[in-house]
Amino acid sequence: MSSSRVDFSPTHDVQQVCLNGHVTNNCSSDASRNQNFCEICGAKTITTCQHCKGAIRGGHKYSPGPTHPRPDAYCLDCGRRFPWTESQLAAVRAIAEESEDLDAEDRERLDAILPDLIAKTETPQTQLAIIKFKKLVKKGGSAFAEALRKTLVDVFSESVKKILFP
């Protein structure tokens, strides 16, 4: 963990997000809009990383944008996955575990490529990860493919979505 925090306060507010990834308040400095629990799923809400206590980057202070944009997947201060990212990846692992068509090696491959598929923008390994993902989805069958699509559609980057779900 770095000794200095990312200071986005001159341009961005702090976001309040439930542990399942629903944004409850994009500008938590407006305390009247803060919630202790999510109105969608009832989960506890947070405004800081549970590991390093770094603030979760929220809405831009000087330009109107979406009221509730997708929260970051990783902490800007320590780089760890936020709870909602971990939950989605755990759900993918559980879905893969239920697929009788995938073996342990396939499940490990899937787990290894997910970070390159959920990054906000492409990484050097994204295209390779897409190829491997397509092979695994084909091997897992249509029910597996649909379950993964529904679970991951909100976390895939826009470029990955365009390739996987044209």
C-alpha positions in Angstrom: 0.0 0.0 0.0 1.3 3.4 -0.9 1.9 6.0 1.8 0.2 8.7 -0.2 -3.5 8.6 -1.3 -4.9 9.5 -4.7 -6.3 13.0 -4.3 -9.2 13.3 -6.8 -11.0 15.8 -4.5 -10.4 18.9 -6.6 -12.3 17.3 -9.5 -14.4 14.4 -8.1 -16.7 13.8 -5.2 -16.7 10.5 -3.2 -19.1 7.8 -4.3 -21.3 5.7 -2.0 -21.7 2.1 -3.2 -23.3 -0.9 -1.6 -21.3 -4.1 -1.2 -23.1 -5.5 -4.2 -22.0 -2.6 -6.5 -25.2 -0.5 -6.6 -24.3 3.2 -6.5 -26.4 4.8 -3.9 -24.9 8.3 -4.0 -22.4 9.6 -6.6 -21.7 12.8 -4.5 -21.6 11.6 -0.9 -20.5 15.1 0.2 -24.3 15.8 0.0 -25.0 13.9 3.2 -28.7 14.3 2.8 -28.6 11.8 0.0 -26.4 9.2 1.8 -27.9 5.8 2.8 -26.7 3.3 5.3 -28.1 0.5 3.3 -28.9 0.0 -0.4 -32.5 0.6 -1.5 -32.1 -2.1 -4.2 -30.7 -5.0 -2.4 -30.4 -4.0 1.3 -26.6 -4.4 1.5 -24.5 -2.1 3.6 -23.0 0.9 1.8 -19.4 2.2 1.8 -17.5 5.2 0.7 -14.0 3.9 1.3 -12.0 0.8 0.4 -12.3 -1.8 3.1 -8.6 -2.6 2.9 -6.8 0.8 2.8 -9.7 3.2 3.6 -9.0 5.2 0.4 -12.1 7.1 -0.9 -14.1 5.7 -3.8 -14.0 8.1 -6.7 -17.5 9.5 -7.4 -19.0 12.0 -9.8 -17.2 14.8 -11.5 -17.8 18.1 -9.7 -17.8 20.4 -12.7 -19.6 18.5 -15.4 -23.0 16.9 -15.2 -23.0 13.3 -16.0 -24.8 10.1 -15.1 -26.3 10.3 -11.6 -25.2 6.7 -10.8 -22.3 5.6 -13.1 -20.8 2.2 -12.7 -18.4 2.1 -9.7 -14.7 1.4 -10.2 -13.8 -2.2 -10.0 -10.5 -1.6 -8.2 -9.4 0.8 -5.5 -7.3 3.7 -6.8 -5.1 3.7 -3.7 -4.2 0.1 -3.1 -5.3 -1.6 -6.4 -7.4 -4.3 -4.7 -10.7 -5.4 -6.0 -13.8 -3.8 -4.4 -16.3 -6.1 -2.8 -18.7 -6.0 -5.7 -15.9 -7.0 -8.1 -15.0 -9.9 -5.8 -18.6 -11.0 -5.6 -19.0 -11.0 -9.4 -15.9 -13.0 -9.8 -16.9 -15.4 -7.1 -20.3 -15.9 -8.9 -18.4 -16.7 -12.1 -16.3 -19.2 -10.3 -19.5 -20.8 -8.8 -21.1 -20.9 -12.2 -18.0 -22.6 -13.7 -18.0 -25.1 -10.8 -21.6 -26.1 -11.6 -20.7 -26.7 -15.3 -20.2 -30.4 -15.8 -18.5 -29.6 -19.1 -15.6 -27.7 -17.6 -12.7 -29.4 -15.8 -10.5 -27.9 -13.1 -8.0 -26.7 -15.6 -10.7 -24.9 -17.5 -11.9 -23.2 -14.3 -8.4 -22.0 -13.6 -8.1 -20.6 -17.1 -11.3 -18.7 -16.7 -10.2 -17.3 -13.3 -6.9 -16.2 -14.8 -8.4 -14.3 -17.8 -11.2 -12.5 -15.9 -9.1 -9.5 -14.8 -8.2 -8.7 -18.4 -11.9 -8.9 -19.4 -13.2 -6.6 -16.6 -10.5 -3.9 -16.8 -12.1 -0.5 -17.7 -10.0 -0.4 -20.9 -8.1 -3.0 -22.8 -4.9 -4.5 -21.3 -2.1 -6.0 -23.4 -3.8 -9.4 -22.8 -7.4 -8.5 -23.5 -7.6 -9.9 -27.0 -6.0 -13.2 -25.9 -8.4 -13.3 -22.9 -11.4 -12.9 -25.3 -10.2 -15.8 -27.5 -9.8 -18.0 -24.4 -13.1 -16.9 -23.0 -15.0 -17.7 -26.2 -13.4 -21.2 -26.2 -14.4 -21.8 -22.6 -17.9 -20.5 -23.2 -18.3 -22.8 -26.2 -17.1 -25.8 -24.1 -19.4 -24.9 -21.2 -22.5 -24.9 -23.3 -25.4 -22.5 -23.8 -26.7 -22.4 -20.3 -23.2 -21.7 -19.0 -22.7 -19.0 -21.6 -26.0 -17.3 -20.7 -25.3 -17.4 -17.0 -21.9 -15.8 -17.6 -23.3 -13.2 -19.9 -25.9 -12.1 -17.3 -23.3 -12.1 -14.5 -20.5 -10.3 -16.3 -22.3 -7.9 -18.7 -22.1 -5.0 -16.2 -18.4 -5.5 -15.5 -17.0 -6.1 -18.9 -15.4 -3.1 -20.6 -17.3 -1.6 -23.5 -14.8 -2.8 -26.0 -15.0 -6.4 -24.6 -18.8 -6.3 -24.7 -18.8 -5.2 -28.4 -16.6 -8.2 -29.3 -18.4 -10.8 -27.1 -22.0 -9.6 -27.6 -22.2 -7.9 -31.0 
